[in-house]
Amino acid sequence: MDAYFFVRYLRMMAKILLPIWLVSWAVLLPIHGVGTTRDKTGLDQFTFGNVATTQQARYAAHIVLLFAGTCELNPSSSPCHMLS
């Protein structure tokens, strides 16, 4: 019985978090990797620290995704009420 509920829990968490993960990667990887500093190679070019100091407005994408993910997980939270 415990294994059954554990598998159901894992399935529920995958349904909730997988879409958030895919959207965040689709948005944040290009933001970090395009037109930023060129001294990093490999996966280091997609890190938070690779955004140039003149391009810091790109960090707003993190805040927008955080807000969208919070509203998806908990629509009754106070920031989400401002949208309706």
C-alpha positions in Angstrom: 0.0 0.0 0.0 2.8 2.4 0.8 4.5 1.7 -2.5 1.3 2.5 -4.4 0.9 5.9 -2.7 4.6 6.7 -3.3 4.2 6.0 -7.0 1.1 8.2 -7.1 3.0 10.9 -5.3 5.9 10.7 -7.8 3.4 10.8 -10.7 1.7 13.9 -9.3 4.9 15.7 -8.7 6.1 14.9 -12.2 2.8 16.3 -13.6 3.2 19.5 -11.6 7.0 20.2 -11.9 7.8 18.9 -15.4 6.0 21.6 -17.3 7.6 24.3 -15.1 11.0 22.8 -15.7 10.5 22.7 -19.5 9.3 26.2 -19.7 12.0 27.6 -17.5 14.7 25.9 -19.6 13.2 27.1 -22.8 13.2 30.6 -21.5 16.3 30.9 -19.4 18.9 29.0 -21.5 18.7 31.5 -24.4 18.7 34.4 -22.0 21.9 33.2 -20.4 23.6 31.9 -23.5 23.0 34.5 -26.3 24.9 37.7 -26.5 26.6 37.4 -23.2 30.3 37.2 -22.2 32.3 34.9 -24.4 35.0 33.6 -21.9 32.9 30.6 -20.9 32.6 27.3 -22.8 30.4 24.2 -22.5 27.6 24.3 -20.0 29.2 27.3 -18.2 27.8 29.6 -20.8 24.3 28.9 -19.5 25.0 29.9 -15.9 23.6 32.8 -14.0 27.0 34.5 -13.8 27.5 34.5 -17.6 25.1 37.5 -18.1 27.2 40.6 -18.9 27.0 43.5 -16.5 25.5 45.6 -19.3 22.7 43.1 -19.8 21.4 42.8 -16.3 17.9 43.6 -17.4 17.8 39.9 -18.5 17.5 38.9 -14.8 13.9 40.0 -14.9 13.0 36.8 -16.7 13.8 34.9 -13.5 11.3 37.0 -11.6 8.6 36.5 -14.2 9.1 32.8 -14.2 9.1 32.7 -10.4 5.8 34.6 -10.4 4.3 32.3 -13.1 5.4 29.1 -11.4 4.0 30.3 -8.1 0.7 31.1 -9.6 0.6 27.7 -11.3 1.4 25.8 -8.1 -0.8 27.8 -5.8 -3.5 29.9 -7.6 -4.9 31.1 -4.3 -1.7 32.9 -3.3 -1.9 36.7 -2.9 0.3 37.6 -6.0 -2.0 35.5 -8.2 -5.1 37.4 -7.0 -3.7 40.6 -8.6 -4.1 38.9 -12.0 -7.8 38.3 -11.7 
